Amino acid sequence: MSFIVTENLVKHYRTGQAGVAALRGVSLSIPPGEFVAVMGPSGSGKSTLLSVLGALNTPTEGRYRVDGIDVYGLTPDRRADFRREYLGIVFQNFHLVPYLSLEENVMLPLTTKPMAGREKREMAENALDRVGLAGKGRRLPGQASGGEQERTAIARAVVNQPPLLLADEPTGSLDQTTGQQIMHLLRALGDDGMTIVMVTHNRDCAAYADRIVRVEDGQLVPAD
């Protein structure tokens, strides 16, 4: 059974008088718990695909379903609920709030949850522990290394224990050793049953995935 299904996704962008087809009929099926790496040259459409999967970019045509939910058939409010309940997103540049501690950054997705502050803090502490940052939650982002900031971004993405994690070049700004540590962490999350879709240029990073999907000129092509 598939957890994620895309059917003939098309995405057009208008630039002046011209139109650009970023996605051209992308159909993809991902079972629950699979770790998929999406590769392709710059401008191929892989980042557009990730934004569609993140319920952030309405396709021009086609359907996208997660766990049987027609994501772009939802109202904007329900789509926001879907993102909170189903998705964790890791951005390449961390996107941490500089004046909040690492723990407070991790707590941000819990802001609207009807639970006590103590419970939210415990969830954030557990997420930081899961990514190897136990006891470091009171640091500010500026006091953390690049690898620690990326781990914090991953902790923030998984604090709600979402079934789907999307990662955009998660090692792109890290050195090789730190990048390998982050990939080991993502692999461990996948082994725990989380469905992961990761965009990467790096073949060594893609090798951690269960499957590689290649995008060229807005279409899926056989992986090398």
NUNUDREN-785501 format. One record per residue (C-alpha): residue number from 1; x, y, z. Coordinates in nm, 3 decimals, decimal comma, padded with zeros to 5 digits. Example, Ala and Ser with C-alpha at 12.3 -4.5 7.8 and 13.67 -1.06 7.14 Angstrom:
% residues 2
{1 {01,230 -00,450 00,780}};
{2 {01,367 -00,106 00,714}};
//
This chain:
% residues 224
{1 {00,000 00,000 00,000}};
{2 {00,126 00,348 -00,087}};
{3 {00,152 00,627 00,168}};
{4 {00,233 00,898 -00,087}};
{5 {00,086 00,906 -00,437}};
{6 {00,131 01,177 -00,699}};
{7 {-00,065 01,151 -01,023}};
{8 {00,052 01,343 -01,331}};
{9 {00,172 01,648 -01,140}};
{10 {00,220 01,953 -01,361}};
{11 {00,347 02,290 -01,240}};
{12 {00,372 02,595 -01,464}};
{13 {00,534 02,924 -01,368}};
{14 {00,481 03,245 -01,559}};
{15 {00,786 03,467 -01,615}};
{16 {00,682 03,777 -01,805}};
{17 {00,519 03,666 -02,129}};
{18 {00,673 03,319 -02,118}};
{19 {00,568 03,011 -01,925}};
{20 {00,801 02,758 -01,765}};
{21 {00,699 02,399 -01,696}};
{22 {00,877 02,304 -01,371}};
{23 {00,695 01,970 -01,345}};
{24 {00,564 01,777 -01,643}};
{25 {00,345 01,482 -01,549}};
{26 {00,521 01,346 -01,241}};
{27 {00,364 01,027 -01,105}};
{28 {00,525 00,874 -00,799}};
{29 {00,428 00,617 -00,538}};
{30 {00,604 00,582 -00,202}};
{31 {00,513 00,316 00,055}};
{32 {00,513 00,401 00,426}};
{33 {00,857 00,400 00,585}};
{34 {01,057 00,436 00,262}};
{35 {01,353 00,676 00,243}};
{36 {01,362 00,830 -00,107}};
{37 {01,638 01,054 -00,241}};
{38 {01,544 01,291 -00,524}};
{39 {01,835 01,386 -00,748}};
{40 {01,872 01,596 -01,059}};
{41 {02,057 01,896 -01,203}};
{42 {01,981 02,253 -01,096}};
{43 {01,654 02,372 -01,246}};
{44 {01,531 02,017 -01,305}};
{45 {01,219 02,058 -01,090}};
{46 {01,321 01,862 -00,781}};
{47 {01,278 02,157 -00,543}};
{48 {00,939 02,233 -00,697}};
{49 {00,841 01,871 -00,641}};
{50 {00,947 01,894 -00,277}};
{51 {00,744 02,213 -00,227}};
{52 {00,438 02,041 -00,375}};
{53 {00,492 01,745 -00,141}};
{54 {00,519 01,995 00,143}};
{55 {00,168 02,128 00,068}};
{56 {00,325 02,467 -00,004}};
{57 {00,291 02,493 -00,383}};
{58 {-00,039 02,412 -00,555}};
{59 {00,019 02,215 -00,875}};
{60 {-00,128 02,343 -01,201}};
{61 {-00,261 01,995 -01,276}};
{62 {-00,261 01,652 -01,115}};
{63 {-00,330 01,513 -00,770}};
{64 {-00,128 01,456 -00,456}};
{65 {-00,247 01,219 -00,185}};
{66 {-00,095 01,131 00,150}};
{67 {-00,246 00,854 00,358}};
{68 {-00,549 00,874 00,131}};
{69 {-00,591 01,250 00,181}};
{70 {-00,628 01,463 -00,133}};
{71 {-00,396 01,738 -00,010}};
{72 {-00,482 02,008 -00,263}};
{73 {-00,851 01,927 -00,236}};
{74 {-00,840 02,059 00,121}};
{75 {-00,934 02,412 00,219}};
{76 {-00,638 02,636 00,310}};
{77 {-00,714 02,597 00,682}};
{78 {-00,735 02,220 00,661}};
{79 {-00,418 02,212 00,451}};
{80 {-00,240 02,402 00,731}};
{81 {-00,372 02,140 00,975}};
{82 {-00,240 01,869 00,743}};
{83 {00,108 02,023 00,746}};
{84 {00,109 02,036 01,126}};
{85 {-00,014 01,678 01,165}};
{86 {00,172 01,499 00,885}};
{87 {00,484 01,693 00,789}};
{88 {00,825 01,779 00,920}};
{89 {01,041 01,993 00,691}};
{90 {01,419 02,043 00,713}};
{91 {01,555 02,337 00,515}};
{92 {01,910 02,369 00,385}};
{93 {01,979 02,692 00,574}};
{94 {01,837 02,576 00,910}};
{95 {01,590 02,871 00,948}};
{96 {01,646 02,888 01,323}};
{97 {01,528 03,196 01,514}};
{98 {01,857 03,350 01,638}};
{99 {01,725 03,497 01,964}};
{100 {01,554 03,174 02,076}};
{101 {01,741 02,889 02,240}};
{102 {01,779 02,561 02,057}};
{103 {01,509 02,414 02,279}};
{104 {01,274 02,705 02,211}};
{105 {01,332 02,667 01,837}};
{106 {01,237 02,301 01,861}};
{107 {00,920 02,395 02,052}};
{108 {00,792 02,625 01,776}};
{109 {00,577 02,359 01,598}};
{110 {00,406 02,295 01,933}};
{111 {00,287 02,654 01,973}};
{112 {-00,074 02,584 01,879}};
{113 {-00,100 02,250 02,057}};
{114 {-00,337 02,252 02,358}};
{115 {-00,091 02,122 02,615}};
{116 {00,097 02,255 02,914}};
{117 {00,428 02,435 02,861}};
{118 {00,603 02,169 03,068}};
{119 {00,483 01,897 02,829}};
{120 {00,602 02,095 02,528}};
{121 {00,943 02,140 02,688}};
{122 {00,965 01,767 02,758}};
{123 {00,881 01,691 02,395}};
{124 {01,150 01,934 02,279}};
{125 {01,405 01,781 02,518}};
{126 {01,320 01,433 02,390}};
{127 {01,359 01,548 02,028}};
{128 {01,697 01,707 02,104}};
{129 {01,806 01,389 02,280}};
{130 {01,699 01,189 01,976}};
{131 {01,933 01,389 01,751}};
{132 {02,226 01,378 01,993}};
{133 {02,189 01,721 02,156}};
{134 {02,088 01,622 02,507}};
{135 {02,176 01,895 02,757}};
{136 {02,248 02,158 02,489}};
{137 {01,899 02,304 02,453}};
{138 {01,974 02,631 02,632}};
{139 {02,234 02,742 02,379}};
{140 {02,150 03,004 02,122}};
{141 {02,193 02,910 01,754}};
{142 {02,495 03,140 01,732}};
{143 {02,664 02,934 02,003}};
{144 {02,612 02,609 01,812}};
{145 {02,814 02,459 01,529}};
{146 {02,667 02,412 01,183}};
{147 {02,610 02,046 01,253}};
{148 {02,437 02,123 01,583}};
{149 {02,214 02,378 01,409}};
{150 {02,119 02,120 01,146}};
{151 {02,045 01,865 01,419}};
{152 {01,826 02,125 01,588}};
{153 {01,640 02,183 01,262}};
{154 {01,580 01,808 01,237}};
{155 {01,465 01,794 01,601}};
{156 {01,219 02,077 01,527}};
{157 {01,091 01,886 01,224}};
{158 {01,031 01,563 01,418}};
{159 {00,916 01,699 01,756}};
{160 {00,553 01,636 01,655}};
{161 {00,650 01,282 01,548}};
{162 {00,514 01,337 01,195}};
{163 {00,489 01,037 00,963}};
{164 {00,655 01,225 00,675}};
{165 {00,986 01,414 00,677}};
{166 {01,094 01,631 00,382}};
{167 {01,457 01,743 00,364}};
{168 {01,602 01,997 00,119}};
{169 {01,980 01,950 00,077}};
{170 {02,023 01,882 00,451}};
{171 {02,403 01,856 00,425}};
{172 {02,456 02,128 00,164}};
{173 {02,626 02,376 00,400}};
{174 {02,814 02,123 00,614}};
{175 {03,161 01,971 00,593}};
{176 {03,192 01,608 00,485}};
{177 {03,228 01,456 00,832}};
{178 {02,936 01,650 00,978}};
{179 {02,730 01,574 00,668}};
{180 {02,787 01,202 00,721}};
{181 {02,668 01,235 01,080}};
{182 {02,348 01,403 00,963}};
{183 {02,291 01,131 00,706}};
{184 {02,338 00,861 00,970}};
{185 {02,074 01,043 01,176}};
{186 {01,828 01,057 00,884}};
{187 {01,893 00,691 00,809}};
{188 {01,814 00,607 01,172}};
{189 {01,485 00,801 01,150}};
{190 {01,400 00,604 00,837}};
{191 {01,485 00,278 01,012}};
{192 {01,242 00,381 01,288}};
{193 {00,961 00,390 01,031}};
{194 {00,948 00,752 00,922}};
{195 {00,882 00,815 00,552}};
{196 {01,154 01,049 00,420}};
{197 {01,187 01,237 00,092}};
{198 {01,521 01,415 00,055}};
{199 {01,643 01,640 -00,226}};
{200 {02,019 01,621 -00,271}};
{201 {02,295 01,680 -00,528}};
{202 {02,527 01,451 -00,336}};
{203 {02,551 01,089 -00,451}};
{204 {02,711 00,983 -00,122}};
{205 {02,411 01,124 00,065}};
{206 {02,167 00,962 -00,178}};
{207 {02,330 00,626 -00,109}};
{208 {02,177 00,632 00,241}};
{209 {01,828 00,618 00,090}};
{210 {01,628 00,306 00,006}};
{211 {01,561 00,437 -00,344}};
{212 {01,687 00,715 -00,572}};
{213 {01,444 00,905 -00,794}};
{214 {01,591 01,125 -01,065}};
{215 {01,422 01,436 -01,205}};
{216 {01,528 01,595 -01,532}};
{217 {01,346 01,872 -01,715}};
{218 {01,045 01,832 -01,486}};
{219 {01,006 01,459 -01,548}};
{220 {01,105 01,140 -01,370}};
{221 {01,378 00,948 -01,551}};
{222 {01,549 00,618 -01,463}};
{223 {01,815 00,659 -01,193}};
{224 {02,174 00,594 -01,299}};
//
